[in-house]
């Protein structure tokens, strides 16, 4: 029987009545490892990365995975082996990247609130660049570097005041956002950085947001950044690289973002026209590499029909999948057995956490009963990395599928592990 692939998920398909990721039946994984369970496709991640690599063929470019999207060690290891660098936003992420085998010189340190200890650790590790986000940070980083007898390689993150047309919580390029240095202040900030003894200016950075589904915001930001590059280099400060961040969206619910290689064809055309096509390029994709590679498997605990709404209560919750509660985000929800059907009863799919905001999907047509299992789609990004222990719930296990093989990459957390660092009163 020909597999029935799910739209937007090329490695997820029904074979007969059973949902498979690559060649592995997901119900078998739920039976073996329990639920909630995150399962990722190696092929889907490498396929997403390949689109960026095709787009940059023949160019001096590096893809630095924005690991805040999913920082599980085995996934970092997969991208390191595939030639990626890493974009980090904390000292903890630095240690994760190094533990996964990252080359320190391919690591970029972003974020608005780097501590002195984090700066020192990154300098001693020999990272490739700090993306500095304020003029105050320049002073502190210079002092920390001098105290170690080093010079910190820096790129200033410029806020171009471009609307990424995405959710306000993940829009980062407007004047009202906390990120970056204002476009109008950038030249003065570069002059200041160039004069500080503990810094070595190496590039310019711009990141306007996340889950962007059209090319226009990227093109607008590119033009504004290149205008600044003209002015900065006219002031005698040479920039070795141009960093255009990440933020490319994925298909959660019928969105049609441009393919990475198609987007970069447009951006490279503009770069070539402005004379910067041979400059070293850095990009920092996260969600677009892992988002549609993952699913979260969950079991139906109870069905609770009601006059106004009927509730399908499952064992996954907002602590496992925070995006719906946090962003009112849509994730597809499909059965592990039997095909999706539009004429099934409508359910509010909710978790066990004691919050009215603990929902995974509204008005979902599902033919389900207690004990059935469901897959929450597009769960590879900003789910496990944002998971918590709210309500003293242990975090889920994770499995990586590679063809017919399934590898446990994170054991399910235990209750003793949750409490081991706590101390009772005498």
C-alpha positions in Angstrom: 0.0 0.0 0.0 1.3 3.5 -0.9 2.1 5.5 2.2 -0.1 8.6 2.7 2.2 11.4 3.6 1.1 14.3 5.8 1.3 17.7 4.1 4.4 19.6 5.2 5.9 16.5 6.9 7.7 14.4 4.1 9.0 11.8 6.6 5.6 11.3 8.4 3.1 9.0 6.7 0.4 6.5 7.3 1.3 3.0 6.2 -2.0 1.1 6.3 -3.6 2.5 9.4 -0.4 3.1 11.4 1.4 6.4 11.5 5.2 6.1 10.8 8.1 8.5 11.1 10.6 7.4 8.5 10.3 3.6 8.7 9.3 3.3 12.3 5.7 2.8 13.6 5.1 5.5 16.2 2.7 3.4 18.2 5.4 0.9 18.8 7.7 3.6 20.2 4.9 4.8 22.5 4.5 1.2 23.7 8.2 0.8 24.2 9.2 4.2 25.8 5.9 5.4 27.2 4.2 8.8 26.8 4.5 11.7 26.5 7.3 11.0 24.1 9.2 13.3 21.7 10.3 11.6 18.5 12.5 13.2 15.8 13.5 12.3 12.3 17.1 12.4 11.4 16.3 12.5 7.7 14.0 15.5 8.1 16.6 17.5 10.0 19.3 16.8 7.4 16.9 17.5 4.6 16.1 20.9 6.1 19.8 21.7 6.5 20.6 20.6 3.0 18.3 23.4 1.6 20.6 26.0 3.3 23.7 24.2 2.1 22.4 24.2 -1.5 21.6 27.9 -1.2 25.1 28.7 -0.1 26.9 26.4 -2.6 30.1 28.1 -3.8 29.9 30.8 -1.2 32.0 31.5 1.9 29.2 30.7 4.3 28.4 28.9 7.5 25.2 27.6 9.0 25.2 28.1 12.8 22.3 26.2 14.3 20.3 28.3 16.8 20.3 25.7 19.5 17.7 27.3 21.7 15.1 25.7 19.4 16.1 22.2 20.6 19.3 21.7 22.5 19.3 18.0 23.1 22.8 16.7 22.9 22.3 14.1 20.2 20.6 16.7 17.9 23.6 19.0 18.5 25.9 16.2 17.7 24.0 15.4 14.5 24.4 19.0 13.3 28.0 19.3 14.4 28.8 16.2 12.3 27.0 17.8 9.4 29.3 20.8 9.4 27.2 23.3 11.4 28.4 25.9 13.8 26.2 26.9 16.7 24.4 30.1 17.9 24.2 30.1 21.7 22.5 32.4 24.2 23.9 31.2 27.5 26.8 29.7 29.3 24.8 26.5 29.6 24.3 26.3 25.9 28.1 26.8 25.4 28.8 23.8 27.6 26.1 21.7 25.7 27.6 22.7 22.3 31.1 21.7 23.5 29.9 18.5 25.0 28.3 17.6 21.6 31.7 18.0 19.8 31.3 21.6 18.4 34.4 23.3 17.1 34.6 26.4 19.5 35.6 28.7 16.6 32.2 28.0 14.9 30.2 29.2 18.0 28.5 32.6 18.1 27.3 33.9 21.4 24.1 36.0 21.2 21.8 37.4 23.8 21.1 40.6 25.6 22.2 39.6 29.1 25.6 37.8 29.0 27.2 37.7 32.5 30.9 38.3 33.1 31.3 34.6 34.0 29.7 33.6 30.7 31.9 35.9 28.8 35.0 34.6 30.4 34.0 31.0 29.8 33.4 31.7 26.1 36.6 33.6 25.7 38.6 30.8 27.3 36.9 28.3 25.1 38.0 30.3 22.0 34.6 31.0 20.4 34.3 32.6 17.0 32.3 35.7 17.8 30.2 37.5 20.4 27.1 39.2 19.0 27.0 42.2 21.2 23.5 43.7 21.9 24.2 47.0 23.7 26.8 49.6 24.1 27.1 48.8 27.9 27.9 45.2 26.9 30.8 46.4 24.8 32.5 48.0 27.9 32.0 44.9 30.1 33.2 42.5 27.4 36.3 44.5 26.7 37.2 44.6 30.4 36.6 40.8 30.8 38.8 40.1 27.8 41.6 42.4 29.0 41.6 40.7 32.4 42.3 37.4 30.6 44.9 38.9 28.3 42.6 38.4 25.3 40.7 40.3 22.7 37.1 39.4 22.1 35.9 39.0 18.5 32.7 41.0 18.2 29.9 41.6 15.9 27.3 44.2 16.8 23.6 43.1 16.5 21.9 46.0 14.8 18.1 46.5 15.2 16.9 47.6 11.7 13.4 48.5 12.8 11.9 46.0 10.3 8.5 44.4 11.0 8.9 40.6 10.7 5.1 40.2 10.6 5.1 37.5 13.2 3.9 37.0 16.8 4.9 39.9 19.1 6.7 37.6 21.5 9.1 36.4 18.7 9.5 39.7 16.8 12.9 41.1 17.6 13.8 43.7 15.0 11.5 46.7 15.9 12.4 49.8 18.0 10.3 48.6 20.9 12.1 45.2 21.2 14.8 44.6 23.8 17.3 43.2 21.2 20.1 44.8 19.4 21.5 48.3 19.0 19.3 50.9 17.3 20.0 51.4 13.6 20.6 55.2 14.3 23.2 54.4 17.0 25.1 51.7 15.1 27.9 53.7 13.5 28.7 55.4 16.8 28.7 52.1 18.6 31.0 50.6 16.0 33.5 53.5 16.5 33.3 52.9 20.2 33.9 49.1 19.8 36.8 49.7 17.5 38.5 52.0 20.1 38.1 49.6 23.0 41.4 47.7 23.8 39.8 44.3 24.6 37.7 44.0 21.4 38.3 43.1 17.8 35.5 44.0 15.5 34.9 41.2 13.0 31.3 41.5 11.7 27.8 42.8 11.8 24.7 40.9 12.9 20.9 41.3 12.3 18.0 39.1 13.4 14.5 40.4 13.1 12.4 37.6 14.5 11.1 34.0 14.3 8.5 32.1 12.3 8.8 34.5 9.4 6.8 33.3 6.4 7.7 35.7 3.6 10.9 37.1 2.0 10.1 40.8 2.1 11.2 41.4 5.8 14.5 39.7 5.1 15.1 41.8 2.0 14.2 45.1 3.8 16.6 44.2 6.7 19.3 43.3 4.2 19.2 46.6 2.5 19.3 48.5 5.8 22.2 46.5 7.1 24.2 46.9 3.9 23.7 50.7 4.1 25.3 50.5 7.5 28.2 48.4 6.3 28.9 51.1 3.7 29.1 53.7 6.4 31.0 51.6 8.9 33.7 50.6 6.3 33.9 54.2 5.1 34.8 55.1 8.7 37.8 52.7 8.4 36.4 49.7 10.2 36.6 46.5 8.2 33.9 43.8 8.7 35.0 40.3 7.9 31.5 38.7 8.0 27.9 39.6 7.6 25.5 37.7 9.9 21.8 37.7 8.8 20.4 35.6 11.7 17.7 33.1 11.3 13.9 33.1 11.8 12.6 31.4 8.7 9.2 29.8 9.5 7.8 26.4 9.0 4.4 25.0 8.1 2.3 24.6 11.3 -1.1 25.1 9.7 -0.8 25.8 6.0 1.8 28.5 6.1 4.0 28.7 3.0 7.3 30.1 3.9 9.9 30.3 1.2 12.3 27.3 1.0 15.7 28.2 2.4 17.6 27.8 -0.9 15.0 30.0 -2.7 15.2 32.7 0.0 18.9 32.8 -0.2 18.9 33.0 -4.0 17.0 36.3 -3.6 19.2 37.6 -0.8 22.4 36.6 -2.6 21.2 38.4 -5.7 20.9 41.6 -3.6 24.3 41.0 -2.0 26.0 40.5 -5.4 24.3 43.7 -6.7 25.7 45.7 -3.7 29.2 44.2 -4.1 29.1 42.0 -1.0 28.5 38.6 -2.5 31.9 37.3 -1.7 31.9 38.5 1.9 31.8 35.7 4.5 28.2 35.0 5.5 26.7 33.5 8.6 23.1 32.5 9.3 21.5 31.1 12.4 18.5 29.0 11.6 16.8 27.1 14.4 13.1 26.3 14.0 13.4 25.7 10.2 15.9 22.9 10.8 14.1 21.0 13.6 10.5 22.1 13.9 8.8 19.8 11.4 11.2 16.9 12.2 9.6 16.2 15.6 6.3 14.9 17.0 5.1 14.5 20.6 3.2 11.3 21.3 0.5 11.4 23.9 -2.2 9.0 25.3 -5.9 9.9 25.7 -6.7 9.6 29.4 -10.3 10.6 29.5 -13.1 11.9 27.3 -15.3 14.5 29.0 -18.3 15.5 26.8 -20.0 18.8 27.7 -22.9 21.0 26.5 -20.6 23.9 25.3 -17.3 22.0 24.8 -16.1 18.5 24.9 -12.7 17.7 26.3 -10.1 15.1 25.3 -7.8 14.9 28.2 -4.3 13.6 27.3 -1.1 12.9 29.3 0.9 15.6 27.5 0.5 19.1 28.9 1.7 22.7 28.7 4.8 21.8 30.6 5.8 19.4 27.7 4.4 21.6 24.8 4.4 25.3 26.0 3.8 26.9 22.6 0.0 26.7 22.5 -0.3 28.2 26.0 2.4 30.8 25.5 1.8 31.9 21.9 -1.7 30.6 21.2 0.1 28.5 18.6 -1.4 25.8 16.4 0.0 22.3 16.2 -1.6 19.6 14.1 -3.0 16.6 16.1 -3.5 13.3 14.4 -4.2 9.7 15.6 -1.4 7.1 15.6 -4.0 4.5 14.2 -6.7 5.3 11.7 -6.6 8.3 9.4 -7.7 11.9 10.3 -11.3 12.5 9.5 -13.1 15.8 9.3 -16.5 14.4 10.2 -15.4 13.2 13.7 -16.6 14.9 16.9 -14.8 18.1 17.9 -12.7 18.1 21.0 -10.7 20.5 23.1 -7.4 18.6 23.5 -6.1 19.5 26.9 -3.6 18.3 29.4 -3.6 17.4 33.2 -1.9 20.6 34.4 -4.1 22.7 36.8 -4.3 25.7 34.4 -7.1 26.7 32.1 -4.3 27.6 29.6 -3.2 24.0 29.5 -4.5 23.2 26.0 -2.8 21.6 23.0 -5.6 22.2 20.4 -9.0 23.7 20.0 -11.9 22.2 18.1 -10.1 19.2 16.7 -12.0 16.6 14.8 -10.9 13.3 16.3 -12.5 9.8 16.5 -10.9 8.8 19.8 -11.6 6.9 23.0 -9.6 6.5 26.2 -6.4 4.6 25.6 -5.9 5.8 22.1 -2.7 7.6 21.2 -2.2 10.9 19.3 0.7 12.7 17.7 1.1 16.4 18.1 2.9 17.6 15.0 5.6 20.2 14.4 7.0 19.6 17.9 10.7 19.6 17.1 11.3 23.3 18.0 10.6 25.2 21.2 8.9 22.3 22.9 11.4 20.1 24.7 13.8 23.0 25.0 11.1 25.1 26.8 9.7 22.2 28.8 9.3 22.5 32.6 8.5 20.6 35.7 5.4 22.5 36.6 3.0 20.5 38.8 6.1 18.3 39.6 5.8 16.6 36.2 8.8 14.8 34.9 10.1 15.8 31.5 9.5 13.4 28.6 11.9 11.0 27.0 13.3 11.7 23.5 13.9 9.3 20.6 15.8 9.9 17.3 14.6 7.8 14.3 17.1 6.9 11.6 15.5 4.9 8.9 14.3 1.7 10.6 16.3 2.3 13.8 15.2 4.2 16.9 17.7 5.6 19.4 16.8 6.7 22.9 18.6 10.1 23.2 17.1 11.2 26.5 15.8 9.0 29.3 12.5 10.0 30.9 13.1 12.1 34.0 12.3 10.5 37.4 10.8 12.1 40.5 13.9 11.5 42.6 15.9 13.4 40.0 13.5 16.3 40.3 14.0 16.5 44.1 17.7 15.7 44.4 18.9 19.3 44.7 16.3 20.3 47.3 17.1 20.4 51.0 14.5 19.9 53.8 14.6 22.1 56.8 16.3 20.8 60.0 
